[in-house]
């Protein structure tokens, strides 16, 4: 059975198109010959490869992903990797009086890393080095601006995570996207949610990251842990979100991304 010319060809491609040392694409895990023959396959052959062969390869390569107890639920509520969200930002209305109408936000991406531990899933966070132009000294996810050389927001999140904390591709398994978030500093951030190998040993880039630490996901998903505070910004009162965590203040865009994760899990339950 051939695919109808009016229908898109099924594909596992997530835009991270680069062959690894094992000859498999680091994004979709297809071999070079499989990629080359893909357009000539019928839909039954493509579905078999996507739902059986590639799933098995992923399980073998990234066994740590199977230990993430929230995996199935996350994959159900997140935007799929093949379709990055196009919305301007779920918080746009809150910032309507702070954004310049004729200025397009710069695209950025962050990695919301979930580490499966014996005592439960933990969220990997960084403390940014003081003196950085954007959000210096604040708790953040690894990430940054999308560059022209990146394969979209997914490629940017993975590249930045490698540069900031030395996270290699074989120790991260992307699961999907949260909703984009706008910031008053002029960015549209797309969060990439991913499982991270618990054997990963971060090596912070000292010019960007002062510290890497983990917080239990259950703590951050508990509504009572999140509070709203009023701040003065350019003479205006603005409400921001904030978590208290021993020794750290998790607030602003990072807290808002975690709030969005909680809401998607609640709404998908």
C-alpha positions in Angstrom: 0.0 0.0 0.0 1.5 3.3 -1.1 0.8 6.6 0.7 -1.7 8.8 -1.0 -0.1 11.8 -2.8 -2.5 14.0 -0.8 -1.3 12.7 2.6 2.0 13.5 4.2 4.6 10.7 4.4 5.0 9.3 7.9 8.4 10.1 9.3 10.2 9.8 12.6 12.5 12.7 11.8 12.7 15.3 14.6 15.1 17.7 12.8 18.3 16.5 14.5 19.8 15.0 11.3 23.3 13.8 12.0 24.8 10.3 11.7 26.5 9.1 14.8 29.6 6.8 15.1 27.3 3.7 14.9 25.9 4.9 11.5 22.5 5.8 13.0 20.9 9.2 12.9 21.2 10.8 16.3 17.7 12.2 16.1 15.5 9.4 14.7 17.9 6.3 14.9 17.5 5.4 11.3 20.4 4.1 9.3 21.6 5.9 6.2 20.1 3.3 3.8 16.8 3.5 5.7 16.7 7.2 5.3 17.5 7.0 1.6 14.8 4.4 1.0 12.2 6.0 3.2 10.3 7.8 0.4 10.1 4.6 -1.6 8.6 2.5 1.2 4.9 2.0 1.6 3.0 3.1 4.7 3.0 -0.4 6.2 6.8 -0.6 6.0 7.3 2.8 7.5 5.0 2.1 10.4 6.7 -1.2 11.1 10.1 0.6 11.3 8.8 3.5 13.4 6.7 1.4 15.9 8.9 -1.6 16.2 12.5 -1.4 14.9 13.2 2.3 15.9 11.4 1.9 19.3 13.6 -1.2 20.0 16.8 0.7 19.1 15.8 3.6 21.3 15.2 1.2 24.2 18.6 -0.4 23.7 20.5 2.9 23.4 18.7 4.8 26.1 17.7 2.2 28.7 17.6 4.9 31.4 14.5 6.4 29.7 12.5 3.3 30.7 13.2 4.1 34.4 11.4 7.5 34.1 8.1 6.6 35.8 6.3 9.7 34.3 7.4 8.9 30.7 4.0 7.6 29.3 2.1 10.5 30.9 4.6 13.1 29.6 4.5 11.8 26.1 0.7 12.0 26.2 0.6 15.7 27.3 3.6 17.2 25.6 3.8 18.6 22.1 5.4 15.9 19.9 9.0 16.2 18.9 8.1 16.2 15.2 5.8 19.2 15.7 7.4 22.1 17.7 4.6 24.4 19.0 4.1 27.6 17.0 2.1 29.6 19.5 3.5 33.1 20.4 3.6 32.3 24.2 1.0 31.1 26.7 1.8 34.2 28.9 1.5 36.8 26.2 -1.6 38.5 27.7 0.3 39.0 31.0 3.1 40.8 29.2 1.0 42.8 26.7 1.8 46.1 28.3 5.6 45.3 28.5 6.3 44.0 25.0 7.2 46.2 22.0 4.5 45.7 19.4 7.0 46.1 16.5 9.7 43.9 17.9 9.7 40.1 17.2 11.0 38.0 20.1 14.3 36.2 19.6 13.9 32.4 19.6 15.4 30.5 22.5 15.2 26.9 23.9 15.9 25.3 27.2 16.2 21.7 28.3 13.9 20.6 31.2 15.9 17.6 32.2 14.3 14.8 34.3 16.6 12.4 36.0 15.2 9.1 37.2 16.5 8.3 40.7 15.8 5.5 43.1 13.8 7.9 45.3 11.9 9.5 42.5 12.4 11.7 39.5 14.5 14.9 39.9 14.7 18.1 37.8 18.1 19.2 36.7 18.7 22.9 37.2 21.7 25.3 37.0 22.7 28.5 38.8 23.9 30.9 36.2 27.2 32.7 36.7 27.0 36.3 38.0 27.6 39.0 35.4 25.9 37.3 32.5 24.0 39.6 30.2 20.7 37.8 30.7 19.6 36.4 34.0 23.0 36.3 35.7 23.0 34.8 39.1 19.6 33.2 38.6 18.4 29.6 38.7 17.8 28.4 35.1 17.5 25.4 32.8 20.4 24.8 30.4 19.6 26.6 27.2 19.9 29.8 25.2 19.3 31.5 21.9 18.5 29.5 18.7 21.4 30.0 16.3 21.2 29.8 12.5 23.2 26.6 12.5 20.9 24.8 15.0 18.3 22.2 13.9 15.5 24.2 15.4 14.7 24.6 19.1 15.5 20.9 19.8 19.0 21.3 18.3 19.5 24.5 20.2 18.5 23.0 23.6 20.8 20.0 23.1 23.7 22.1 21.9 23.4 24.6 24.7 23.2 21.7 27.3 26.4 20.3 25.9 28.2 23.6 26.0 26.9 24.6 29.5 27.1 21.4 31.4 28.8 18.9 29.0 25.6 16.8 28.5 26.3 14.3 25.6 23.6 13.2 23.2 23.7 9.6 24.3 22.8 10.5 27.8 19.7 12.6 27.0 16.4 11.3 25.5 14.0 14.1 24.3 10.3 13.4 25.0 8.5 16.5 23.7 7.8 20.2 24.1 6.0 22.4 26.6 4.2 25.6 25.5 6.4 28.5 24.5 7.0 31.2 27.0 7.7 34.9 26.4 10.1 36.9 28.6 10.4 40.6 29.2 14.0 40.4 28.0 12.7 39.7 24.5 12.8 35.9 24.1 10.3 33.3 23.1 11.5 30.2 24.9 10.5 26.7 23.8 11.1 24.2 26.6 12.3 20.7 25.6 11.4 18.0 28.2 13.9 15.1 28.2 15.0 12.2 30.3 18.6 12.3 31.5 20.8 9.4 32.3 21.3 9.2 36.1 24.9 8.3 35.4 25.5 11.7 33.8 28.2 13.7 35.5 27.8 17.5 34.9 30.9 19.6 34.1 29.7 23.2 34.3 31.2 25.7 31.9 32.6 28.3 34.5 31.8 31.3 32.3 28.1 30.4 32.2 27.2 28.0 35.0 28.2 28.3 38.7 26.4 25.2 39.9 24.3 22.3 38.8 21.8 20.8 41.2 18.6 18.7 41.3 15.2 19.2 42.9 12.5 16.5 43.3 9.9 16.7 40.6 7.2 15.9 43.2 8.2 19.0 45.2 7.9 21.2 42.2 4.6 19.8 41.0 3.0 20.4 44.5 0.7 23.5 44.1 1.4 24.6 47.6 5.1 25.0 46.9 4.5 27.7 44.2 3.6 31.2 45.2 3.0 34.5 43.4 4.9 37.7 44.4 4.6 41.2 43.2 7.6 43.0 41.8 8.3 46.5 40.5 9.5 46.5 36.9 10.1 49.9 35.2 7.6 51.5 37.5 4.9 48.9 37.0 3.8 46.2 39.4 4.3 42.7 37.9 3.3 39.4 39.4 5.9 36.6 39.0 6.0 33.0 40.2 8.5 31.7 42.8 9.5 28.4 44.6 11.5 28.2 47.7 14.2 25.6 47.8 17.0 25.3 50.4 19.8 27.7 49.4 18.2 28.6 46.1 15.4 30.9 44.7 13.7 29.4 41.7 11.6 32.1 40.1 10.7 34.0 37.0 10.8 32.2 33.7 12.1 29.0 35.3 9.2 28.8 37.8 6.8 29.7 35.0 8.1 26.7 32.8 7.6 24.4 35.8 4.1 25.7 36.3 3.3 25.0 32.7 4.6 21.5 33.1 2.4 21.0 36.2 -0.7 22.4 34.4 -0.2 20.1 31.3 0.1 17.1 33.6 -3.0 18.1 35.6 -5.0 18.7 32.5 -3.9 15.5 30.9 -4.6 13.3 33.9 
